[in-house]
């Protein structure tokens, strides 16, 4: 899978710098068009009462943002992006990002930083990133503010055996590079409990473990046919979000690729709220795979 058009919203913070570098890397690999955007936003309270901003102050803020956006375009070209354009917008950042994605169906990936600056002319890309994960009509890559650039050699794929998880695995197969541990498929088993929180019957737990192992082995075999890197499978018991973060803390992964929604049930995890939790706390970039919504 290759990307056609990538949106990279920036707020001139370290997190946005890392997002831009990752966006350039992916745009270069896919020969995709890269659109760098910045949304300047002045809260309504800034226009009223004793905190009212003068018109020339607002214009200075806009001028600074235009200059910063131009510098980002220059940097993207220097790093090797094949085609780069820019957009300066005004409004609530999360809403403006999602609107831009919805208005142009050619976008199939948005790369956002997960932390930014606060202030009248800056957006906080922590909450904005979560908003985009929740509402974007395409795949999302949430980047951390790490300064190093490294290929994706150690990729973790939380899966629930759903179609969305399949898309995530296929996307991971196109992004992983040789030289590391390859791709690890992780399935978290959430066993049902009774109203009184009694543990499940032992024979039920054993049956779930057996079925999970069979399906997981099948998925591992299918992925091995598509890549030239190691592929392994791992299952664990517990809430999906917590288990994903636990595995990340124990390993040295440089990318998580996961679906945004899945199925529920004994052998399924719901990857909507799980994706948001992982984006919020993961120590590495997280790519939430999502089919483009018309």
N, C-alpha and C positions, 0 to 999 in steps of 0.2 A: 504494500500500500504506500503510495506517495501522496504528498499534499500538493494542492493546486494553489491555494491562496491562504496566507497566514496573517492574522492580525496580532500585533504586539502593542498593547497599551503600556505606556510608561509614565512614571511620575518623577523621574530623575533621581531615584533612590538607588542604593546598592542592589536591592531586590530586583528593581526594574533593569538595572545594568546586566544582571545575570540572565534575566528573561530575554533581553535583546540578544545576547550572545547565543543562547540556545535557539532562539527563533532564526537567527542567521544560519546556524549550523543546519537546522532542518530545512530551511529554504534552499540552501546550497545543495544539500543532498537530493532534494526533490525538484530542483530548478523551479521553485515556486515563487510567486510574487509575494513580497513582504510589504505589509502596510503598517507603518509605525504611527500610533495615534497618541494624543495627549488631550485630556479633558480638563480644562480649567474650571474651577467651581468656587464661587463665592457664596457662602450661606446667606439666605435672605436677611438674617439679622444684621449683616454687614451694611445693609442699605437703609437701616432705620435706627432711630434713636441716637444716643451719644456715640455709638460705634460706627456710624455711617462713614463709608470710605469715599474719598474724593474721586472724581472721575479720572484725574491724571494718575492717581495711584493705581486704579484698576488697569489703566492703559499700560502703565509700566509693568504690571504683572503679566499682561498679555504679551507684551514685547519680549519679556524674559522667557516666557514659555515658548514663543515662536523661535527664539534663538536656540533654546535648549533642544527643541524638536529638530531644527536644522542640523545641529551638531550630532544628534542621534542618527540621522539619515547618513551623514558623512561617515560616521563610525561603522554603520552597517555595510556601506559600500567598501570601506577599507578592509573589513573582515571577510568580504567575498560574496555578499548577497548579490544574486544576479539581477534582480529587479526590485527597486525600493521606491515607495511613495509614502507620503505622510498626510495626516489629517489632524487639524486642531479643532476640538469641539468645546462645547460649553454645556454644563448641566451635571446632574448627579452621575458620578463616574460609572457605577455599576450598570445603571439603566442605559447610559449612552453606549457602553460597550456592547451590551446585549442587543440594543437596537441596531447598531452598525452590523452586527453579525446576522441579524434577522433580515435586514434590508438587502443584503448582498448574499445570495445563495452560493456564490463561488467560494466563500470562506469555509474551510473545513477544519481549521485549527486556530485556536487563540492561545497565546502564550502570555501569562501574567506573572508578575512578582507577587510573593505572598506577604511581603512587608514593605512599607513605604514611610513617607514622612507625613506629618500632620501640618496643618496650616491652611490659610485661605486659598492659596493657589496650588496646594498639593493634595493628593488623594491618599488615603490610608488603604493600601492594597492588601491588607489582611482581610478585612470584612468584604472588600470589593471582590477579592479572589473567590471567597465563598459564595458571594452572590452570583458571580459568573458561573461557577461550578453548578449552581442550582438551576440557572436559567438559560445558559448558552445553548443554541440549537446545533452545536457541533462539538468536536472534541476539544478538551482543555488541557494545557500543560501548565501546571503551577510550579514556578521556579523558586528555589531558595536563594538567599543572598550570598551564596558561596562565590568566591572570586575565581576559583580555578575552573578551567575548561577541561572536561574529560569526556571521552566517548562512553557510551552506555555499554559497559561490559558485564555488569552484574545487575540483572533485572528481576524484580519480584513481581509476579502476577497473581494477585488474589483472585480466585475464581469461585463461582457458584454453579458451574455447569450450565449456565443460561446462554442464550444467543448473544447477549451483551458481553458476557465473559469471553465468548468465542472471538468476538471482534477485538477485544482487548488483547487476547493472546496473539491473534494474527498481526496486530499492530506492533506488538513487542518483537515478533519475529523479524519484522522489517527494520527495526531500530537497533537491535542488539549487535554488538561487534565482537570479533574474536579477541581472546586474550584474558578472559576472566572466567567466572563461574557460570556464565551463560544465563539461562532463564530458569527460575524456580517458580513452579506453580504451587500456590498455597490455597488449601481449602479448609475453612474453619467449620467445624461441626457443632451446631447448636442443638443439643438434645432437648426435647420437650420436658417440662416439669409439670407436676400436678398443681392444683390450686394451693395446696399446703406446702409447696416447694419440696416435695419428696423427690428423690433421685429416680431416674427412669429405671425400668426393669433391666437386669443385666443382659438378658437375651436380646432385648431390643437394641441396646447399645452395641452389642457385638454384631448384630445384623447390619446396623448402620455403618459401623467401621468396615465391615466386609464389602458392602456395596460401594462405599466411598473409595476404598482402595482399588476396586475393579475399574470404576469410572475414571479415577485419577490416573491410573496406569495407561488407560486408553488415550487420554488426553496427552499425556507425556509422549507416548509413541507417535501420535499424530504431529506434534510439534517438532519432534526430532527429524521427521521427514522433510521439514521445511527449512531447517537451519543447519549451520555447520559449527555450532557451539554446543556445549553440554546443556542438557535439559533434565531437570529433576522435579520430583513431586513431593509435597509434604502436606500432611493433614494434622490438625490439632483440634482440641475441643475448647469451646468457649465463644464469647462474642467476637464477631468478625473484626470489628474495628480494633479492639484491644489486642487480638491475636496478631493482626497485621503489624501494629506498632511494636509489639513484643519481638517479633521476628526481625523487624528493621533494627531494633536496638541491639540485637545479638549478632547481626551480620554486617556486611560492608556493601550494601546495595547503593548504586548510584542512580537508580530509576525505579519507580513503581508505575505499572500500567494496569489499570483496572476499569471495569465497567461501572456505569453510574446507577444502573437499576438491575435487579435480578428477580429471582423467584423466592418465595418463602416456603418453609416446610422443613422436614427433618434433615434433608440433605442439601438445603439451599440457604443462602444468606442474602439479606436485602442490602444491595450495594448502593443505595441512594444516600442515606444518612451515613453509611460507612465511608463512602467516598469523601464526604465533607469532613468527617473526623480525621481521616488519613491526611487529607490536604492540610488540615489545620496543624497537625502535630508531626508529620513525617520529617525526618532530617535530610531528605533528598527530594529532588523534583518528583512530582506526581502527575502522570498523564491519565486523565479520565477519558476513556474512549466512548464516543457517542456517535451514532449514525446521524448524518445530516438530516435535520427536520426541514421539509420543504417550506 
